[in-house]
């Protein structure tokens, strides 16, 4: 459940394994041994019912791996075996991710369907000057916050609610000046649904907000208007409470919005704690609170604890994980304890728990041991917020799902959205270096005490109130529902 990135970096020097001669089959055999001997889900995933299917696949992958010399081919062959387990916490990490390559003709076909406007920066600037009195506020020249893109935005001739954002200078033979980078459809004043096109011309739909001279395509890009000169510019309050990716925003007198960072952020607990501290007055004086954890992949389970006092109506209990006590899992935890000696923040937070688990594991080798529960006690229930809504989607995963399950111990909590990803049954992920290619294999040392009665993997948490895909502004939807 902890930050996997942190764990991988932490253990690289301790658990790496190297040989002068390398082969794909060495990686497979090494990974299989580590998983079979240490993965907490092994006994749940390999059963008499699927044993024959597993044995057949294992034999096929092993025979194929013996013949493979190409790293990329090896990765995708081994991935077939890993996919059998249907556990997103069980995987191989190559140094550089291997993408599934598409044929140039497929990419060219997508490109041909995307609009090409007859403008460059000079001609579009002239157009804007000649039509300035007729322009919508969103029309003009905008520059991305990282200076990577300068785009023009122009209203569609046939649809007054549609706008096209296009690049103003050639970038490569496929991306010429005038090629649409995104298309926006206005759904409310200063709100749009945007289809953004990536380098390979694949599209992604996102919600977009126009805030004075800023255009925020959520989770993708922010643009700053450079021409015509904006009549109104954002101030520091806008930057902190409306434009920042992770923020606490007062939506109206009754409702506040908390947008949390991914819990994989290296300093997520400290970041959220500071965010809560700086916005204490908003949290204490607003009856309805929306916590947006859409697209949150999980990470550090300490990342959200500073919000628990505003959520809870009584003590919230975090159940201890059920650890598989093996020699190599004991080694992993010992190395982690050694490594965090140099990191006071992690040492204070993690060492007591790890030492208790280690003691139990050493006394019960070959068995499963249960870590201690952690109680977040509450003295007095805060009068505000009175309702706490969680906004989730299919990419809300792992520790973010744990956050929801813990928050649902409060009578204030309502979950809105769609089923979450379903990636929280097998936990406490650690990794080992593989013999070849600099790859690492990651797996869970423990499983949730909810199992097997309340499994959520590959199913997810069902929201209390589902939001239809046809609903365009999910935050607005939740805000209105809370008022009811």
C-alpha positions in Angstrom: 0.0 0.0 0.0 2.9 2.3 0.5 4.4 4.3 -2.3 5.7 1.8 -4.8 8.1 4.3 -6.4 9.6 4.9 -3.0 9.9 1.2 -2.3 11.5 0.4 -5.6 14.1 3.1 -5.2 14.7 2.2 -1.6 15.5 -1.5 -2.3 17.3 -1.2 -5.6 20.7 -1.4 -3.9 19.7 -4.2 -1.6 17.8 -6.7 -3.7 19.3 -6.3 -7.2 20.6 -9.5 -8.8 22.9 -9.7 -11.8 24.6 -12.2 -14.0 27.0 -11.8 -16.9 24.9 -14.1 -19.1 21.3 -13.2 -19.5 18.3 -14.8 -21.0 14.5 -14.3 -21.0 14.0 -17.7 -19.3 16.2 -16.6 -16.4 13.9 -13.7 -15.7 10.9 -15.9 -15.9 12.2 -18.7 -13.6 13.4 -16.1 -11.1 10.1 -14.2 -11.1 8.1 -17.4 -10.8 10.1 -18.6 -7.8 9.7 -15.2 -6.0 6.0 -15.1 -6.6 5.3 -18.7 -5.8 7.2 -18.6 -2.6 6.3 -15.1 -1.4 3.2 -13.6 -3.1 0.3 -13.3 -0.5 -2.3 -14.1 -3.2 -0.7 -17.4 -4.5 -3.0 -19.7 -2.6 -6.1 -17.7 -3.6 -5.1 -17.4 -7.3 -3.9 -20.9 -8.0 -6.6 -23.4 -7.1 -7.6 -27.0 -8.0 -10.1 -25.5 -10.4 -7.5 -23.6 -12.5 -4.4 -25.6 -11.8 -4.4 -27.3 -15.2 -4.9 -24.1 -17.0 -2.1 -22.5 -15.0 0.3 -25.4 -15.6 -0.3 -25.3 -19.3 0.3 -21.6 -19.5 3.4 -21.8 -17.4 4.9 -24.5 -19.7 4.1 -22.5 -22.8 5.7 -19.3 -21.5 8.7 -21.2 -20.2 9.3 -22.9 -23.6 8.8 -19.6 -25.5 11.1 -17.7 -23.1 14.0 -20.2 -23.7 14.0 -19.1 -27.4 13.6 -15.3 -26.9 16.6 -13.0 -27.1 14.8 -9.7 -27.7 13.9 -7.8 -24.5 10.7 -6.3 -25.8 9.4 -9.7 -27.0 10.4 -11.2 -23.6 8.4 -8.6 -21.7 5.2 -9.3 -23.6 5.6 -13.0 -23.4 6.1 -12.9 -19.6 3.2 -10.5 -19.3 0.8 -13.2 -20.5 1.8 -15.2 -17.5 1.4 -12.3 -15.1 -2.0 -11.4 -16.6 -3.3 -14.8 -15.5 -3.3 -13.6 -11.9 -5.5 -10.6 -12.6 -3.8 -8.5 -10.0 -2.6 -5.0 -10.8 -0.1 -5.2 -7.9 1.7 -8.1 -9.5 3.9 -7.0 -12.4 7.3 -6.6 -14.1 8.8 -3.1 -14.2 11.2 -2.7 -17.2 13.6 0.3 -17.1 11.5 1.9 -19.9 7.9 0.9 -20.5 7.3 -1.0 -23.7 4.5 0.5 -25.8 2.3 -1.5 -28.2 3.4 -0.2 -31.5 0.9 0.8 -34.1 1.2 0.7 -37.9 2.0 4.1 -39.5 -1.1 3.7 -41.7 -3.4 3.4 -38.6 -1.9 6.6 -37.1 -2.2 8.4 -40.5 -5.9 7.3 -40.7 -6.6 8.9 -37.4 -4.7 12.1 -38.4 -6.8 12.4 -41.6 -10.0 12.7 -39.5 -8.7 15.6 -37.4 -9.5 19.2 -38.7 -6.8 21.2 -40.6 -7.3 24.9 -40.5 -5.8 27.4 -43.0 -4.0 29.5 -40.4 -0.6 30.1 -39.0 0.4 32.6 -36.2 0.7 35.5 -38.6 -2.5 35.0 -40.5 -4.5 34.1 -37.3 -3.2 37.2 -35.5 -4.4 39.3 -38.4 -7.8 37.6 -38.3 -8.2 38.3 -34.6 -7.3 42.0 -35.1 -9.9 42.3 -37.8 -12.7 40.6 -35.8 -11.8 41.5 -32.2 -15.2 43.0 -31.4 -17.0 39.8 -32.4 -14.8 37.3 -30.5 -15.8 35.1 -27.7 -13.5 35.4 -24.6 -12.1 31.9 -25.4 -11.1 32.9 -28.9 -7.5 34.0 -29.4 -3.9 32.9 -29.0 -3.0 30.8 -26.0 0.3 29.4 -24.7 0.7 26.3 -22.5 2.2 26.8 -19.1 5.3 24.8 -20.0 5.7 26.9 -23.2 5.5 23.7 -25.3 2.5 24.8 -27.3 1.1 28.0 -28.7 -2.4 27.5 -30.1 -5.1 29.5 -31.7 -8.7 28.9 -30.6 -11.5 29.7 -33.1 -15.3 29.3 -33.0 -16.7 26.8 -35.5 -18.6 28.4 -38.4 -21.5 26.1 -38.1 -21.8 25.5 -34.4 -21.6 28.5 -32.0 -20.9 26.1 -29.0 -18.0 24.4 -30.7 -14.4 25.7 -30.7 -11.2 24.4 -32.3 -7.7 24.8 -30.8 -5.0 24.4 -33.4 -1.2 24.7 -33.4 0.2 27.9 -34.9 3.6 26.6 -36.2 4.8 23.4 -37.9 6.1 20.8 -35.4 6.9 17.9 -37.8 5.6 16.6 -41.1 2.4 15.2 -39.4 1.7 18.3 -37.3 1.5 21.3 -39.5 0.4 24.8 -38.6 -3.4 24.8 -38.5 -3.8 21.2 -37.3 -6.3 20.9 -34.5 -4.8 20.0 -31.1 -8.2 19.9 -29.4 -11.9 20.5 -30.0 -14.1 22.0 -27.3 -17.9 22.0 -26.9 -19.3 24.6 -24.5 -21.7 23.1 -22.0 -22.1 26.1 -19.6 -20.5 29.5 -19.3 -16.8 29.0 -19.1 -17.1 25.2 -19.1 -16.4 22.8 -22.0 -16.0 19.2 -22.8 -12.7 18.9 -24.7 -11.3 16.2 -27.0 -7.5 16.6 -26.8 -5.3 15.0 -29.5 -1.9 13.4 -28.5 1.2 13.1 -30.7 -0.2 9.9 -32.3 -3.6 11.6 -32.9 -5.4 9.5 -30.3 -7.9 11.5 -28.4 -8.9 11.9 -24.8 -12.0 13.6 -23.5 -11.7 15.9 -20.5 -13.5 18.6 -18.7 -12.2 22.2 -19.3 -12.6 25.4 -17.3 -12.1 28.9 -18.6 -10.9 31.1 -15.7 -10.4 34.7 -16.8 -7.1 34.5 -18.9 -6.5 30.8 -18.1 -7.8 27.7 -19.8 -7.5 24.5 -17.7 -7.9 21.2 -19.6 -8.0 19.0 -16.6 -5.2 16.4 -16.2 -3.7 17.5 -19.4 -2.7 21.2 -19.9 -3.1 24.7 -18.7 -3.1 27.6 -21.2 -2.5 31.3 -20.7 -4.1 33.8 -23.1 -1.6 36.0 -24.8 -3.7 37.7 -27.6 -5.9 39.7 -27.7 -4.8 41.1 -24.4 -7.2 39.7 -21.8 -9.5 42.2 -20.1 -9.3 40.4 -16.8 -6.4 38.3 -15.4 -6.3 35.8 -12.7 -5.1 36.8 -9.2 -3.3 34.8 -6.5 -6.6 33.5 -5.1 -7.6 32.1 -8.5 -4.2 30.4 -8.8 -4.4 28.8 -5.4 -8.1 27.9 -5.2 -9.3 27.4 -8.8 -6.3 26.7 -11.1 -4.0 24.6 -9.0 -4.2 20.9 -9.9 -4.6 20.0 -6.2 -6.6 22.5 -4.2 -9.4 23.3 -1.9 -12.0 25.5 -3.6 -15.1 27.2 -2.3 -17.7 26.4 -5.0 -20.5 28.4 -3.3 -21.7 29.2 0.2 -22.7 25.6 0.9 -20.1 23.6 -0.9 -16.3 23.2 -1.0 -14.2 21.0 -3.3 -11.0 19.1 -2.3 -9.0 17.9 -5.3 -6.3 15.5 -3.9 -2.9 14.7 -5.5 -2.1 11.1 -6.4 -0.9 9.4 -3.2 2.2 8.3 -5.1 3.5 11.9 -4.8 6.7 11.7 -2.8 5.5 14.2 -0.1 1.8 13.5 -0.4 1.1 13.3 3.4 2.9 16.6 4.1 1.3 18.2 1.0 -2.2 17.3 2.0 -1.6 18.2 5.6 -0.5 21.7 4.6 -3.4 22.0 2.2 -5.8 21.2 5.0 -4.1 23.5 7.4 -4.1 26.5 5.0 -7.9 26.0 4.2 -9.1 25.2 7.7 -11.6 28.0 7.7 -13.2 26.8 4.5 -13.5 23.2 5.8 -14.9 24.2 9.2 -17.5 26.5 7.8 -18.9 24.7 4.8 -21.7 22.2 5.3 -21.1 20.1 2.1 -17.7 18.8 1.1 -16.7 17.1 -2.2 -13.5 15.1 -2.2 -12.4 14.4 -5.7 -10.2 11.3 -6.0 -10.9 10.4 -9.6 -7.8 9.0 -11.4 -6.0 8.6 -8.1 -3.8 5.4 -8.4 -3.2 5.1 -4.7 0.2 5.1 -2.9 1.0 6.2 0.6 -1.8 5.4 3.1 -0.7 8.3 5.2 -1.6 10.8 2.4 -5.2 11.2 3.5 -5.2 11.0 7.3 -5.2 14.7 7.8 -8.7 14.8 6.3 -10.2 12.1 8.6 -11.2 14.6 11.3 -13.5 16.3 8.8 -15.0 13.1 7.6 -15.4 10.9 10.7 -18.4 10.7 13.0 -16.6 8.3 15.3 -13.3 6.4 15.4 -12.1 5.1 12.1 -10.2 1.8 12.2 -7.6 0.7 9.6 -7.5 -3.1 9.7 -4.0 -4.7 9.7 -2.9 -6.6 6.6 -2.5 -10.4 6.6 1.2 -11.0 5.8 2.7 -14.1 4.3 5.6 -15.0 6.6 8.4 -16.3 4.4 12.2 -16.0 4.6 12.4 -13.7 1.6 9.5 -11.5 2.8 11.3 -11.2 6.1 14.4 -10.1 4.2 12.4 -7.4 2.3 11.0 -5.9 5.6 14.4 -6.0 7.3 16.0 -4.2 4.3 13.2 -1.6 4.4 13.8 -1.0 8.1 17.5 -0.5 7.4 16.8 1.8 4.5 14.3 4.1 6.3 16.9 4.8 9.0 18.1 7.6 6.7 14.6 9.1 6.2 13.2 10.4 9.6 9.7 11.0 8.2 9.3 7.4 7.0 11.1 6.0 10.0 8.7 7.6 12.4 5.7 6.6 10.5 6.6 3.1 9.3 9.2 1.6 11.7 6.9 0.7 14.6 4.5 -1.2 12.4 7.2 -3.0 10.4 9.0 -4.1 13.6 5.8 -5.6 15.0 5.0 -7.4 11.7 8.6 -8.6 11.4 8.5 -10.1 14.9 5.3 -11.9 14.1 6.7 -13.2 10.8 9.9 -14.5 12.3 7.9 -16.4 15.0 5.4 -17.9 12.4 7.4 -18.8 9.3 5.4 -20.5 6.6 2.1 -19.1 7.9 0.1 -15.9 7.6 0.2 -13.3 10.3 -2.1 -10.4 10.9 -0.7 -6.9 11.5 -2.2 -4.7 14.2 -5.2 -2.5 13.5 -4.7 1.3 13.6 -7.4 3.4 15.2 -8.0 7.1 14.3 -9.8 8.3 17.3 -12.1 11.3 17.2 -12.8 13.4 20.3 -15.7 15.6 19.1 -17.4 15.2 15.7 -17.0 18.5 13.8 -20.2 20.3 13.0 -19.0 20.9 9.5 -18.9 19.5 7.0 -22.3 17.8 7.5 -22.1 15.8 4.3 -18.9 14.4 2.6 -19.1 13.3 -1.0 -16.4 11.2 -2.6 -16.1 11.6 -6.3 -14.6 8.4 -7.9 -14.2 6.8 -11.3 -12.8 3.6 -12.9 -9.2 4.9 -12.3 -9.6 5.3 -8.6 -7.4 2.5 -7.3 -5.5 0.8 -4.5 -5.0 3.1 -1.5 -7.5 5.6 -2.9 -10.0 2.7 -2.6 -8.8 2.1 1.0 -9.6 5.7 1.7 -13.2 5.2 0.5 -13.6 2.1 2.6 -12.3 3.8 5.7 -14.3 7.0 5.1 -17.5 4.9 4.7 -17.2 4.1 8.4 -18.6 7.6 8.9 -22.3 8.4 8.6 -21.4 11.6 6.7 -20.0 9.8 3.7 -21.7 9.4 0.3 -19.8 8.0 -2.7 -20.6 9.3 -6.2 -19.4 8.3 -9.7 -18.7 4.9 -11.2 -17.2 1.6 -9.9 -13.6 2.1 -8.9 -10.8 0.1 -10.4 -10.8 -2.8 -7.9 -7.1 -3.0 -6.9 -7.0 -3.2 -3.1 -7.2 -6.9 -2.1 -3.5 -7.7 -2.2 -1.3 -5.1 -0.5 2.1 -4.1 0.9 3.8 -4.2 -2.5 7.6 -4.8 -2.6 9.9 -5.7 -5.5 13.1 -7.7 -6.3 15.6 -7.1 -9.1 15.5 -9.7 -11.9 18.7 -11.3 -13.4 18.4 -9.6 -16.8 17.7 -6.3 -18.5 17.5 -4.3 -15.3 13.9 -5.3 -14.7 12.2 -5.7 -11.4 9.3 -7.9 -10.2 6.7 -6.5 -7.8 4.2 -8.4 -5.7 2.2 -8.1 -2.5 3.5 -9.5 0.8 0.1 -9.2 2.4 -3.7 -9.3 1.6 -6.7 -7.5 3.0 -8.5 -9.0 6.0 -11.7 -8.4 4.0 -10.9 -11.5 2.0 -12.5 -13.7 0.9 -15.9 -12.4 1.9 -15.6 -8.8 0.7 -13.2 -8.9 -2.3 -13.2 -5.9 -4.6 -10.4 -6.7 -7.1 -11.4 -6.4 -10.7 -14.9 -5.3 -9.6 -14.3 -2.1 -7.6 -16.4 -0.3 -5.0 -19.9 0.5 -6.2 -20.8 4.1 -5.6 -23.9 5.0 -3.5 -25.1 7.2 -6.4 -23.9 6.4 -9.9 -23.2 9.2 -12.3 -24.2 8.5 -15.9 -21.6 8.9 -18.7 -24.0 11.4 -20.2 -23.6 13.7 -17.2 -20.9 16.2 -18.4 -20.0 18.2 -15.3 -19.7 15.6 -12.4 -18.7 18.2 -9.8 -21.8 20.3 -10.6 -23.9 17.2 -10.4 -22.6 16.2 -7.0 -22.9 19.8 -5.7 -26.6 19.8 -6.7 -27.3 16.4 -5.3 -25.8 17.3 -1.9 -28.2 20.3 -1.7 -31.1 17.9 -2.0 
